[in-house]
Amino acid sequence: MAASGRSDRVVVLDFDGVIAKLDVDWASLRRAVRDRLGLDVRSINEAFRELCGTPLFLALHEFVEAYEVESAARASVFPDVAHFLERWGGAVAIASMQSERAIRLALSLSGLDKAFSEIAARPRFCSKEAELRHFAEKYGADKIIFVDDRNDNVEVCRKVGIAGCVRLDRRRGDTLSTLLHNL
């Protein structure tokens, strides 16, 4: 049973590192992007942000998506995710810079495809900031708890003005279940 006050809050989870672990060799992917698309990128996510609205964005998205879908077919959801979803009384959504197709595949294979109210991902959004602004406008920044495994994304969350910006460090032993207990 959900604790009082939770049902009006929305938890927005990052995908890779929070819900599941995608086994993408990002260094090899950056080299492949350079070789195939002629783009020398330091960060795939920075490239998406910078190329937003251009034909190269879609080309990069489709190229990266192929790698992500392959990884999503092998990905396993962290064991605490289903427990968290069962216990949480409010809406749960995803904000991820992975492709929506890859996310939906991994969720479907794990039986969680109906558990999320919305997935904000590529190609609909070009950046984590755009995803978080979408949720802040939709639900109100004071109603959102955003969980990500990367410090830079937690900083983006704070910049957007979201009330709850939480870093989940699985290497340190953090779990969504612990997060639920502390809310």
Residue pairs with C-beta under 8 A, 6 or more apart in sequence:
1 89
2 87
2 88
2 89
2 90
3 89
3 183
6 88
6 89
6 90
6 183
7 89
7 90
8 90
8 143
9 90
9 143
9 144
9 145
9 164
9 183
10 90
10 91
10 92
10 93
10 117
10 135
10 139
10 143
10 144
10 145
11 88
11 90
11 91
11 92
11 93
11 144
11 145
11 146
11 147
12 92
12 93
12 94
12 95
12 120
12 132
12 135
12 144
12 145
12 146
12 147
13 19
13 92
13 93
13 94
13 95
13 146
13 147
13 148
13 176
14 94
14 95
14 96
14 146
14 147
14 148
14 149
14 150
14 153
15 22
15 94
15 96
15 98
15 103
15 106
15 121
16 22
16 96
16 98
16 149
17 148
17 149
17 150
17 168
17 170
18 78
18 147
18 148
18 149
18 168
18 170
18 176
19 77
19 78
19 81
19 94
19 106
19 107
20 72
20 75
20 76
20 77
20 78
20 81
20 106
20 110
21 75
21 76
21 78
22 68
22 71
22 72
22 75
22 98
22 102
22 106
23 71
23 74
23 75
24 67
24 68
24 71
26 44
29 44
29 64
29 67
30 41
30 42
30 44
32 63
32 67
33 39
33 41
33 44
33 47
33 60
33 63
33 64
34 40
34 41
36 63
37 56
37 59
37 60
37 63
39 47
39 56
39 60
41 47
44 60
44 64
44 97
45 97
45 127
45 128
47 60
48 57
48 60
48 61
48 97
48 122
48 126
48 127
49 126
49 127
49 129
51 57
51 60
51 126
52 126
52 127
53 126
57 123
57 126
58 123
61 99
61 122
61 123
64 99
65 99
65 101
65 102
65 122
68 98
68 99
68 101
68 102
69 99
69 101
69 102
69 105
71 102
72 98
72 102
72 103
72 105
72 106
72 109
73 105
73 106
73 109
75 106
75 109
76 110
77 106
77 107
77 110
77 112
78 170
78 175
78 176
80 175
80 176
80 177
81 112
81 176
82 112
83 176
83 177
84 176
84 177
84 179
84 180
85 92
85 112
85 115
87 177
87 180
88 180
91 117
91 139
92 115
92 116
92 117
93 116
93 117
93 118
93 119
93 120
93 135
94 103
94 116
94 118
94 119
94 120
94 121
95 120
95 121
95 128
95 131
95 132
95 135
95 146
96 103
96 119
96 120
96 121
96 131
97 121
97 122
97 127
97 128
97 131
98 121
98 122
99 121
99 122
99 123
100 119
100 121
100 122
100 123
100 124
103 119
103 121
104 113
104 119
107 113
107 115
107 116
120 131
120 134
120 135
121 131
125 131
125 134
128 148
128 153
128 156
129 156
129 159
129 160
132 144
132 146
132 156
132 157
132 160
132 162
133 160
135 144
135 146
135 162
136 144
136 160
136 161
136 162
141 160
141 161
141 162
141 163
142 163
143 163
144 162
144 163
144 164
145 163
145 164
145 166
145 183
146 154
146 157
146 162
146 164
146 165
146 166
147 166
147 167
147 168
147 176
147 179
148 154
148 157
148 166
148 167
148 168
149 167
149 168
149 169
149 170
150 167
151 167
154 165
154 166
154 167
157 165
158 165
166 179
168 174
168 175
168 176
168 179
